[in-house]
Each structure stands twice: as structure tokens, then as C-alpha cells.
Amino acid sequence: MIMKVAIILTGALRTIKKTIPYFKKHLLLQPADIYICVQNDTQESEETWNNWFKEELSGEFFGKEELGKEELGKEELSGAKIQSITWFSLHDYKDWTGHRELLLQNMRIDQTWKEYLRRSGSMIEYFQLQLAYMKMTDYEHYNRFEYDYLIRARTDSIYTKPIDFHWLHWTPSDVAERVEIIKEELRLSKIPEDQLFPYFMSTIISDDVIPNIQYIHAGYYPYQRFSLDDLHTYVKEGRYILTFRKNNLYIVRRNLFHLIPSLGTMYGQFKSPYSDSWWFNAEGQFTSVCYHAMLNTHDYNTDFEDRSVEAVGWNEADFFDCEFNCVNPRMLYCMVRK
């Protein structure tokens, strides 16, 4: 049976024409419904972009041939479908900008940081998420079903590896074998074995990144501590979210996602045991809301990939060749700056 997957795509259009090939190649490996909420920061009209999105995405499904038609019902071969496109602008959502001021008023931070939050996309990204999420829940309620998994992607970021959910099909012996592989990599990298669980979870998306272990910052923000005794069940049924650079991209079971979109109108209201001096930034609020959603957060990041997020010093040649192919086969994600 094919999983029902929802993809929420948010952000300013910026580099979307560069990132869309990776979106299609690595996210549309099975039928998915796409919910888009974007800002038009270009000279082209929203109507032109609507047509572009529909032409680029509707009906695409790169996994058909691999799965085999004999394994699927005809209705399950419909491919990707854009369920909604919402256009966000401060001008069109003046009520939200007023609400944003109320949120800022109730945040005990310096005025300089409040001004930063007004200018940056930190709060906007979660309101866009909420708008797309409401379209998604409306579709679920109308059709009386719920998605199995949800992926949130950004218009300016890419997964460089396929998101095919293969880890959900691992057998207990597959998990045990993987544990031994991670143990050996930790030993070679001189990382304490008590870090096995964070590194196991932060690398489940791709075998290619296992050799990166010595460079990975395997962020682990537990709501509840976990024992390795039943790792196979945890991989399939555990309360966790897989993230990349905390809030850049994420994958989670849909029934665990309900609280996270509330950041759109409750930004600044969350703190967790992991909160620090930057609790009010986009990453801090995301980590905290995941904690209050009773989720263990497993984050993947390396210094190499982190550089793609930095505006200063961005050099496309560090990540892509002239045809925009990844130059590092072990790269897992990247933010495309221009």
C-alpha cells in the first residue's frame, strides 16, 4: 500500500527554478499532495507563477516505473498533485502583521531583536506554514482521511538524496546490522559509543552520509529518553521528527505534527529545557515547539552544509558544478542562495 504523503512548500520564490529539479527528483518518488505558500519576490505575475508550478509539478511521479504498476491500483498512479497555492504578502495579511506586533510586545527581548524579527523571515516562515497547513487540514476533513507523513521543504533549499522512507521497511535484522555499522564508524571517528542513538537516527535517510559521521553534528533534543532495546519499533512508530539544520527541512508522521504550525500565530510563546539565549529565533522556537509536541528531534547538520545557509562567503562552486549537479556525493541538503 502506498503511503499518503503531504508536502508543504514555503518561502520566497528566489531560487525556485534552480531547486525545483531536486524537489521533483528526490521528493516525488511516490504520489504526493503539495500545498504551497510562497512570496512573489520576482517581476513575474502570480498568474504566471501559478501556471509554472502546475506545469512543473502536477502529474510528476518518478517512482512509478520502479514500483511497478502491478503493485498499485490505478487510482494510486495519479502522481503528484498541487492541492493549493497560497500567495503571501504583508500587504494582503495586514491582520497578521498586527498580531505579530502583539506577539513581539509579549516577548522579553531587546528592541533590536524585535526589529530583526520584523524584518527577517523568522516569523513569516511559520505563518506561511500555518496557511498551507490549514489548506491541508481542510482537504483532509472534506475527504475524511489523514495523511501518513508530512514533509516540509523550502523554495530555496534542497534534499540532495531521495526521500523514499526506506527506513520504515527495515526489519529487526536490518536495524541490528545498521547499528553495528554506526558503532564502527563512531569508533573510527573517536566518538563515544553512548552517542550511537543520535548518530543512528540522524543518518537513516541515506547510506551515503554514514562516512560523514566524524563531521556530523547529530543534534538530539529528546522529549523522553529512549532505550536502544527496541530501536526497530522506534524507527517505525516512535514520536520523533527528522530535521536538517533544525528547521530548514523536516520529515514527520502527520499525526505528530498538529502543534507545530501553531508557531504561525503563537511565535515566541514556546520555551523548552533546550532553550538558550536565542530561544526567540526561528530555530529556537522550532526546537521548543517540537518538545511541547512531545517529539524527540533528530537533527542532521555538518559545517560543510551549514555554509550553504550563510549569505557571506556563499560560493555555488563549493556545492554544485556548472550544470548544478552536487559536487559532494555525501551532501544531504543545501540552501541555494542565488
ChimeraX attribute file (.defattr): number of C-alpha atoms within 10 A of each C-alpha:
attribute: neighborCount
match mode: 1-to-1
recipient: residues
	/A:1	7
	/A:2	13
	/A:3	13
	/A:4	17
	/A:5	22
	/A:6	25
	/A:7	23
	/A:8	22
	/A:9	22
	/A:10	28
	/A:11	24
	/A:12	20
	/A:13	16
	/A:14	17
	/A:15	15
	/A:16	19
	/A:17	13
	/A:18	16
	/A:19	20
	/A:20	18
	/A:21	15
	/A:22	18
	/A:23	22
	/A:24	17
	/A:25	18
	/A:26	19
	/A:27	26
	/A:28	25
	/A:29	22
	/A:30	25
	/A:31	24
	/A:32	27
	/A:33	22
	/A:34	24
	/A:35	24
	/A:36	27
	/A:37	25
	/A:38	21
	/A:39	19
	/A:40	16
	/A:41	12
	/A:42	11
	/A:43	6
	/A:44	9
	/A:45	10
	/A:46	15
	/A:47	9
	/A:48	9
	/A:49	15
	/A:50	15
	/A:51	10
	/A:52	12
	/A:53	17
	/A:54	13
	/A:55	11
	/A:56	14
	/A:57	19
	/A:58	17
	/A:59	17
	/A:60	20
	/A:61	21
	/A:62	18
	/A:63	18
	/A:64	18
	/A:65	8
	/A:66	9
	/A:67	13
	/A:68	10
	/A:69	12
	/A:70	7
	/A:71	11
	/A:72	13
	/A:73	11
	/A:74	9
	/A:75	7
	/A:76	16
	/A:77	17
	/A:78	16
	/A:79	20
	/A:80	24
	/A:81	18
	/A:82	17
	/A:83	16
	/A:84	17
	/A:85	21
	/A:86	17
	/A:87	18
	/A:88	19
	/A:89	15
	/A:90	11
	/A:91	9
	/A:92	10
	/A:93	10
	/A:94	11
	/A:95	10
	/A:96	16
	/A:97	15
	/A:98	10
	/A:99	13
	/A:100	21
	/A:101	13
	/A:102	12
	/A:103	16
	/A:104	19
	/A:105	12
	/A:106	10
	/A:107	15
	/A:108	10
	/A:109	15
	/A:110	9
	/A:111	12
	/A:112	9
	/A:113	14
	/A:114	17
	/A:115	11
	/A:116	13
	/A:117	18
	/A:118	16
	/A:119	11
	/A:120	11
	/A:121	14
	/A:122	17
	/A:123	22
	/A:124	27
	/A:125	19
	/A:126	23
	/A:127	24
	/A:128	25
	/A:129	24
	/A:130	20
	/A:131	20
	/A:132	26
	/A:133	23
	/A:134	14
	/A:135	17
	/A:136	23
	/A:137	16
	/A:138	11
	/A:139	15
	/A:140	13
	/A:141	10
	/A:142	9
	/A:143	9
	/A:144	9
	/A:145	11
	/A:146	16
	/A:147	17
	/A:148	15
	/A:149	19
	/A:150	22
	/A:151	20
	/A:152	19
	/A:153	22
	/A:154	25
	/A:155	24
	/A:156	24
	/A:157	24
	/A:158	24
	/A:159	21
	/A:160	21
	/A:161	20
	/A:162	18
	/A:163	18
	/A:164	15
	/A:165	14
	/A:166	11
	/A:167	16
	/A:168	14
	/A:169	11
	/A:170	15
	/A:171	12
	/A:172	13
	/A:173	10
	/A:174	12
	/A:175	17
	/A:176	13
	/A:177	12
	/A:178	16
	/A:179	18
	/A:180	13
	/A:181	14
	/A:182	21
	/A:183	21
	/A:184	14
	/A:185	20
	/A:186	21
	/A:187	13
	/A:188	11
	/A:189	14
	/A:190	10
	/A:191	16
	/A:192	10
	/A:193	14
	/A:194	10
	/A:195	14
	/A:196	18
	/A:197	19
	/A:198	19
	/A:199	27
	/A:200	22
	/A:201	21
	/A:202	25
	/A:203	23
	/A:204	18
	/A:205	19
	/A:206	18
	/A:207	12
	/A:208	14
	/A:209	19
	/A:210	21
	/A:211	15
	/A:212	16
	/A:213	20
	/A:214	15
	/A:215	14
	/A:216	20
	/A:217	17
	/A:218	23
	/A:219	19
	/A:220	18
	/A:221	21
	/A:222	20
	/A:223	19
	/A:224	11
	/A:225	7
	/A:226	13
	/A:227	9
	/A:228	10
	/A:229	8
	/A:230	10
	/A:231	19
	/A:232	20
	/A:233	13
	/A:234	15
	/A:235	17
	/A:236	14
	/A:237	11
	/A:238	15
	/A:239	19
	/A:240	25
	/A:241	18
	/A:242	23
	/A:243	21
	/A:244	23
	/A:245	20
	/A:246	19
	/A:247	18
	/A:248	19
	/A:249	21
	/A:250	19
	/A:251	19
	/A:252	19
	/A:253	19
	/A:254	16
	/A:255	13
	/A:256	19
	/A:257	18
	/A:258	11
	/A:259	13
	/A:260	22
	/A:261	21
	/A:262	16
	/A:263	22
	/A:264	19
	/A:265	18
	/A:266	18
	/A:267	24
	/A:268	24
	/A:269	15
	/A:270	19
	/A:271	18
	/A:272	17
	/A:273	11
	/A:274	12
	/A:275	14
	/A:276	10
	/A:277	8
	/A:278	12
	/A:279	20
	/A:280	26
	/A:281	16
	/A:282	23
	/A:283	15
	/A:284	21
	/A:285	26
	/A:286	23
	/A:287	28
	/A:288	26
	/A:289	23
	/A:290	23
	/A:291	23
	/A:292	16
	/A:293	17
	/A:294	16
	/A:295	22
	/A:296	22
	/A:297	27
	/A:298	24
	/A:299	26
	/A:300	24
	/A:301	20
	/A:302	19
	/A:303	10
	/A:304	15
	/A:305	20
	/A:306	14
	/A:307	17
	/A:308	21
	/A:309	18
	/A:310	12
	/A:311	12
	/A:312	8
	/A:313	9
	/A:314	16
	/A:315	15
	/A:316	15
	/A:317	11
	/A:318	14
	/A:319	21
	/A:320	15
	/A:321	12
	/A:322	9
	/A:323	6
	/A:324	14
	/A:325	12
	/A:326	19
	/A:327	13
	/A:328	13
	/A:329	12
	/A:330	16
	/A:331	20
	/A:332	22
	/A:333	22
	/A:334	25
	/A:335	24
	/A:336	22
	/A:337	15
	/A:338	12
